Amino acid sequence: MKARPSLELLGKLDKKGFSIEHYARQDKPLFELLEGEGERETVTPLFSIPEILAGVKEVGRRGLSIKRFKGPR
């Protein structure tokens, strides 16, 4: 089996700032998922790159709340 393509991909990701260690859970958060604004803002710590997708999916599962705004006439 050739590992060369995998090593090349890992090298490219490393150049972009994503080391192989970022794919395994870390002790400290690597990223934060921010949801909402102002006083209603929530921050969810993410400890690995795969948690980004899971976090975004969770936000999507909760759905969007769209409020109608009518400006001055």
Secondary structure, DSSP 8 states (H G I E B T S, - for coil): ---HHHHHHHHHHHHTT--GGGGS--SS-SEEEEES-GGG-EEEEE-STHHHHHHHHHHHHH-----------
